[in-house]
Amino acid sequence: MKNPLKNLSIRTQLMAGVLAAFLVSIAIILCLAALFSRVMRQTGNSFQTNADLDAFLTDIEKTESAMESYMKYRTFESIDRYYHHEAAAENEAERFSKKPSDNDVFQKEYIIRSLSLSFFDLSGKAIAARRANNSREADLYYYKALDCYSFLHEEIIQLNMAFFNMNASNYTESKARAEQALSRAVAALIVLFISSALLLYISIVGVTRPLSDISNVALKIAGRDFDVPLFNSEQKNEIGNICRAFDSMIISIREYISAIWEKALKENELREKEIEMRALYIDARLKALQDQIQPHFLFNTLNTGAQLAMIEGADKTCYFLEQVADFLRYNIQHPGSDASIGEELGMLDNYIYIMKTRFGERYQFEKDIDPTTLGIKIPNTILQPLVENCIKHGLKDITENGRITIKSLRRDDFIVIEISDNGKGFDEEIKNKILKQAAAGSEGVLISDKGHVSSGLINVISRLQIYFKDEKVFDILKNQDGGTTFRIRIKAEENV
């Protein structure tokens, strides 16, 4: 008997089988989802009252602890903790019953609510008296608050036990229902698996049988055996199309062999040219990276000079603008080139003067320079962005005693340059992203869920890696006493 589905497309045949299996599956899954949702909701709510009461008890205990700490030591931290936990506990106390009741649980909640309000009132008066240096009233309300806290703590423990007994009973019932639901789910899943597998098997067999013949021919062609019989298929679906395509391929493949070889030779030539172009691209990218200067710094510098011109004498303003001019002149005179460490430190002195003018004594700059390293060549405008990163990010929230240290020394077979600060430190996740992005040759701005880092740092790392052809030339370290250290390690023989 002729199969009426034979000329249907493979997609239609497969979709028919999958749709049938899907309809059976979705019906069973919806039933199971509704059953499990109800059971899990009941089970999840079993001990919620205990959890809420424990949270309330924790806030009460922390409120009492903060009150005792303030009464003894009178610190800002303790009173801040007191008001924080007292507000949380007072908010949670509003959930308890506000009226007396014949029900034991509701009556306990009413007692706890009343004792909580009394405790908040007495502890608040004790702290107020302590802040007013009224020792007599402070001691009076303090000991009353402790007595009230003792009664309140005992009542909460009793109510917690009552909730526990009630919830344990509910949990036992929910557990029994969950076990029953699990048994039903296992049975339903077995039925689902068998029915789905059967439906899919029937659909797939009708498709894979002709594909097996095609596979055998494909294996022969893969073994360079082109003397295979033609399919001459009359089917109107995708299988028939594939067979006719195989026939055409077998007939014309010999004609393409010579063309493929010619194409391979041309591709080899193009690949060699691509390698040359990549080398040129690296050189161009190095120059492009070295030409980047952050414009907002220039605007900030000029604004600072304008402010000084208005409020100070002409001599100081003149000297400031000279430093700015030297800084700008250095960047203009060294586009896309290298410079010595000594030249970089000279430009950095100009930058440090500008920063001291802007921020006063907010930051201290310390230098420890080995004179034998001053002639070492590095890419230009490398040190200033690192110091700027310390100011903008590491010392962002520091208003005094900020410290930035610049070191240049010889260590074993390396010239080591270190720029460190005593700021908030560098987030490990952002550090890894920056090093990975620089190693991959990415440009632009790195954004993460923990902050924002400008492209300047990635620019510096990329330029150093390209200049010295070493991915380990730069590292970001965490200081033991807090803060971050940017370290540049240059092999000494590379600068001989």
Secondary structure by P-SEA (a helix, b strand, c coil): cccccccccaaaaaaaaaaaaaaaaaaaaaaaaaaaaaaaaaaaacaaaaaaaaaaaaaaaaaaaaaaaaaacccaaaaaaaaaaaaaaaaaaccccccccccaaaaaaaaaaaaaaaaaaaaaaaaaaaaacaaaaaaaaaaaaaaaaaaaaaaaaaaaaaaaaaaaaaaaaaaaaaaaaaaaaaaaaaaaaaaaaaaaaaaaaacaaaaaaaaaaaaaaaaccccccccccccccaaaaaaaaaaaaaaccccaaaaaaaaaaaaaaaaaaaaaaaaaaaaaaaaaaaacccaaaaaaaaaaaaaaaacccaaaaaaaaaaaaaaaaaaaacccccccaaaaaaaaaaaaaaaaaaccccbbbbbbbcccccccccccccaaaaaaaaaaccccccccbbbbbbbbbbccccbbbbbbbccccccaaaaaaaaaaaaaccccccccccccccaaaaaaaaaaaaacccccccbbbbbccbbbbbbbbbcccccc
